[in-house]
Amino acid sequence: MKVKRKIIHIDDELCDGCGACVPSCAEGAIQLIDGKAKMVAEKYCDGLGACLGECPKGALSIEERVAEEFDEEAVEEYLASKEEEVPAEALPTAGSCPASRVQTFAPSVSCDSANEPALQSGSDSALSHWPVQIRLVPPTAPFLKGADLLVAADCTPVAYPHFHRDFLKGKVVMVGCPKFDDVKGYVQKFIDIFREADIQGVTILDMEVPCCSALPGIVKRAMESAGKKIPLEEVTISSKGEILKRERLAA
């Protein structure tokens, strides 16, 4: 049934698709669709405006108009269906997809490169584990225990020429894109990791583009929900591969 009530309005012209508003909507009413924030259904929006302060462009506002009534039962069913879409976070078995098989290994360092000056040697991989995609890393993965975590936007290893040498060495990396992937799924994944693993520190490596601005918010929201205070640093990379900013963030 439709009634006159308060509901969120999204200005499509102002929205740049950063996704910062998505995790702030506990009902899941807002999702990124075709690179823009969209309301999935009016009945999922309670109109309280918890998402308003998250938008850096001011694209969100509350308006009063005729809309479907807020349906709490429908929200619960919708959120439950979203959870069912995500595969169970169990350690993959031997018969599972190789891309998600958990592996831990020593970074490769050749005898020749070990004798080269550190600044000249950049040909060896500093990767110590697999998988690396945020969606594929199980919170129970052994390599997460006591780790220093590097949460990297998936464009950063391409843009920054010394990614392995300057950022990956000694860290456990998880990569993803807050614009095209499931932001709420990311938040829950990090909540589970912060609760399960004794993470020692987090470095967020993102790009200067607007869609990357959601990544620190995702990690901070997950940390708050997990009840953890962990040292947190954000490093922003330009599209030309330069470090634009290094900033300590409040946990």
C-alpha positions as CSV (number, residue, x, y, z in Angstrom):
1,M,0.0,0.0,0.0
2,K,1.2,3.5,-0.8
3,V,1.2,6.3,1.7
4,K,2.6,9.8,2.1
5,R,5.8,9.5,4.1
6,K,9.5,10.4,4.4
7,I,11.8,8.5,2.1
8,I,15.4,8.9,0.8
9,H,15.9,10.7,-2.5
10,I,19.0,10.1,-4.6
11,D,20.1,12.8,-7.0
12,D,21.4,10.8,-10.0
13,E,23.3,13.9,-11.3
14,L,25.3,14.4,-8.1
15,C,25.9,10.7,-7.4
16,D,29.4,9.7,-8.5
17,G,29.0,6.0,-7.6
18,C,31.5,6.0,-4.7
19,G,29.3,3.5,-2.7
20,A,29.9,5.2,0.7
21,C,26.2,5.2,1.4
22,V,25.6,1.5,0.8
23,P,27.0,0.0,4.1
24,S,25.2,2.7,6.1
25,C,21.8,1.4,5.1
26,A,21.1,-1.5,7.5
27,E,18.0,-2.4,5.5
28,G,20.0,-2.8,2.2
29,A,17.7,-0.4,0.4
30,I,20.6,1.2,-1.5
31,Q,22.8,-0.7,-3.9
32,L,25.2,0.3,-6.6
33,I,23.6,-0.4,-10.0
34,D,25.3,0.5,-13.3
35,G,27.8,2.7,-11.4
36,K,25.2,4.7,-9.5
37,A,23.5,4.5,-6.1
38,K,19.9,3.3,-6.5
39,M,17.0,2.4,-4.2
40,V,16.3,-1.3,-4.7
41,A,12.7,-0.9,-3.5
42,E,10.7,1.8,-1.6
43,K,9.4,-0.7,0.9
44,Y,13.0,-1.4,2.1
45,C,13.7,2.3,3.0
46,D,12.6,3.4,6.5
47,G,13.2,7.1,5.7
48,L,15.3,7.7,8.8
49,G,18.3,9.0,6.8
50,A,21.2,7.0,8.4
51,C,22.9,7.2,5.0
52,L,22.8,11.0,4.6
53,G,26.1,11.9,6.3
54,E,28.0,9.3,4.2
55,C,27.7,10.9,0.8
56,P,30.6,13.2,-0.1
57,K,28.6,14.8,-2.9
58,G,25.4,15.6,-1.1
59,A,23.4,13.4,-3.4
60,L,21.2,12.0,-0.7
61,S,18.3,13.9,0.9
62,I,15.0,13.1,2.6
63,E,11.8,14.0,0.8
64,E,8.1,13.5,1.7
65,R,6.1,11.9,-1.0
66,V,3.7,9.1,-1.8
67,A,5.6,5.8,-1.6
68,E,5.2,2.2,-0.6
69,E,5.0,1.7,3.1
70,F,8.1,0.6,4.9
71,D,7.9,-3.2,5.3
72,E,10.1,-4.6,8.1
73,E,9.2,-8.2,7.3
74,A,10.1,-7.7,3.6
75,V,13.4,-6.2,4.7
76,E,14.2,-9.3,6.8
77,E,13.3,-11.6,3.9
78,Y,15.4,-9.5,1.5
79,L,18.5,-9.5,3.8
80,A,18.1,-13.2,4.3
81,S,18.0,-13.8,0.6
82,K,21.1,-11.6,0.1
83,E,23.0,-13.8,2.7
84,E,22.0,-16.9,0.8
85,E,23.6,-15.6,-2.3
86,V,27.0,-15.5,-0.6
87,P,28.7,-18.9,-0.5
88,A,29.4,-20.4,2.9
89,E,32.7,-19.2,4.3
90,A,34.4,-22.6,4.8
91,L,37.9,-23.6,3.9
92,P,37.8,-24.9,0.3
93,T,38.2,-28.6,-0.2
94,A,40.5,-30.3,-2.6
95,G,37.7,-30.5,-5.2
96,S,36.8,-26.8,-5.1
97,C,37.8,-24.1,-7.6
98,P,41.6,-23.6,-7.6
99,A,41.0,-19.8,-7.4
100,S,39.6,-20.1,-3.9
101,R,41.9,-22.8,-2.5
102,V,43.7,-21.5,0.6
103,Q,47.4,-21.6,0.3
104,T,50.3,-20.2,2.3
105,F,53.8,-20.0,0.9
106,A,57.1,-18.2,1.3
107,P,57.6,-15.3,-1.1
108,S,60.1,-16.2,-3.8
109,V,63.5,-14.6,-3.4
110,S,66.3,-15.8,-5.7
111,C,69.9,-16.0,-4.6
112,D,70.9,-13.3,-7.1
113,S,68.2,-10.8,-6.1
114,A,68.9,-11.4,-2.4
115,N,72.4,-9.9,-3.0
116,E,71.1,-6.9,-4.9
117,P,70.5,-3.5,-3.2
118,A,67.0,-3.3,-1.9
119,L,66.0,-0.3,-4.1
120,Q,67.2,-2.1,-7.2
121,S,65.5,-5.4,-6.6
122,G,61.9,-5.4,-7.6
123,S,61.4,-8.5,-9.6
124,D,60.5,-10.9,-6.8
125,S,57.0,-11.5,-5.5
126,A,56.2,-10.6,-1.9
127,L,52.9,-12.5,-2.0
128,S,52.7,-15.0,0.8
129,H,49.2,-16.5,0.4
130,W,46.2,-17.3,-1.8
131,P,43.4,-16.3,-2.4
132,V,43.7,-12.5,-2.4
133,Q,40.2,-11.4,-3.5
134,I,38.2,-10.0,-0.6
135,R,35.2,-12.2,-1.5
136,L,37.3,-15.4,-1.6
137,V,39.3,-15.0,1.6
138,P,37.7,-17.0,4.5
139,P,37.9,-15.4,7.9
140,T,39.3,-18.6,9.2
141,A,42.3,-18.6,6.8
142,P,45.5,-19.4,8.8
143,F,47.4,-16.7,7.1
144,L,45.1,-14.0,8.7
145,K,46.1,-14.9,12.3
146,G,48.1,-12.0,13.8
147,A,48.5,-10.5,10.4
148,D,49.2,-6.9,9.2
149,L,46.5,-6.5,6.7
150,L,46.8,-4.7,3.4
151,V,43.4,-3.8,1.9
152,A,44.0,-2.7,-1.6
153,A,41.7,-1.4,-4.3
154,D,42.3,-3.7,-7.3
155,C,43.6,-0.9,-9.5
156,T,46.4,0.0,-7.1
157,P,48.8,-2.8,-8.1
158,V,48.5,-1.7,-11.7
159,A,48.9,2.0,-11.0
160,Y,51.8,1.8,-8.5
161,P,54.9,0.3,-10.0
162,H,56.5,-0.9,-6.7
163,F,53.5,-2.4,-5.1
164,H,55.2,-5.6,-3.9
165,R,58.3,-3.8,-2.6
166,D,56.7,-0.8,-0.9
167,F,53.4,-2.2,0.4
168,L,53.0,-6.0,0.1
169,K,56.1,-7.1,1.8
170,G,55.3,-8.6,5.2
171,K,51.6,-8.1,4.9
172,V,48.5,-10.2,4.1
173,V,46.7,-8.6,1.1
174,M,43.0,-8.5,0.2
175,V,42.0,-6.8,-3.0
176,G,38.6,-5.7,-4.3
177,C,36.6,-2.9,-5.9
178,P,34.0,-1.1,-3.7
179,K,32.2,0.2,-6.8
180,F,31.5,-3.1,-8.6
181,D,31.5,-5.6,-5.8
182,D,29.1,-6.2,-2.9
183,V,29.8,-3.4,-0.4
184,K,27.6,-4.9,2.3
185,G,29.3,-8.2,1.8
186,Y,32.6,-6.5,2.2
187,V,31.6,-5.0,5.5
188,Q,30.4,-8.4,6.8
189,K,33.6,-10.1,5.6
190,F,35.8,-7.7,7.5
191,I,33.6,-7.9,10.6
192,D,34.1,-11.7,10.6
193,I,37.8,-11.3,10.1
194,F,38.3,-8.7,12.9
195,R,36.3,-11.0,15.2
196,E,38.1,-14.2,14.2
197,A,41.7,-13.2,13.5
198,D,44.0,-11.2,15.8
199,I,44.7,-8.5,13.1
200,Q,47.6,-6.3,14.2
201,G,47.2,-3.4,11.8
202,V,45.5,-2.4,8.6
203,T,46.8,-0.4,5.6
204,I,44.2,0.7,3.1
205,L,45.6,1.4,-0.4
206,D,43.1,3.2,-2.6
207,M,43.0,5.3,-5.7
208,E,42.3,9.0,-6.1
209,V,39.0,8.2,-8.0
210,P,35.7,8.8,-6.1
211,C,34.6,5.2,-6.1
212,C,37.6,4.3,-3.9
213,S,36.6,6.7,-1.2
214,A,34.2,4.0,0.2
215,L,37.0,1.6,1.0
216,P,38.2,3.2,4.3
217,G,34.6,3.6,5.4
218,I,33.9,-0.1,4.8
219,V,36.9,-1.1,7.0
220,K,36.2,1.4,9.7
221,R,32.5,0.4,9.9
222,A,33.5,-3.3,10.1
223,M,36.0,-2.5,12.8
224,E,33.4,-0.6,14.9
225,S,30.8,-3.4,14.5
226,A,33.4,-6.0,15.6
227,G,34.3,-3.9,18.6
228,K,37.9,-3.6,17.7
229,K,40.4,-0.7,17.7
230,I,43.3,-1.5,15.3
231,P,45.9,0.8,13.9
232,L,44.7,2.0,10.6
233,E,46.4,3.9,7.8
234,E,45.1,5.1,4.4
235,V,47.4,5.6,1.4
236,T,46.0,7.2,-1.7
237,I,47.6,6.6,-5.2
238,S,47.2,8.8,-8.2
239,S,46.3,7.4,-11.6
240,K,49.9,8.2,-12.6
241,G,51.2,5.9,-9.8
242,E,52.2,8.6,-7.3
243,I,51.5,8.6,-3.6
244,L,49.2,11.5,-3.0
245,K,48.4,11.0,0.7
246,R,49.4,9.0,3.7
247,E,47.0,9.4,6.7
248,R,46.5,7.7,10.1
249,L,42.8,7.1,10.6
250,A,41.0,6.9,13.9
251,A,40.1,3.3,14.7
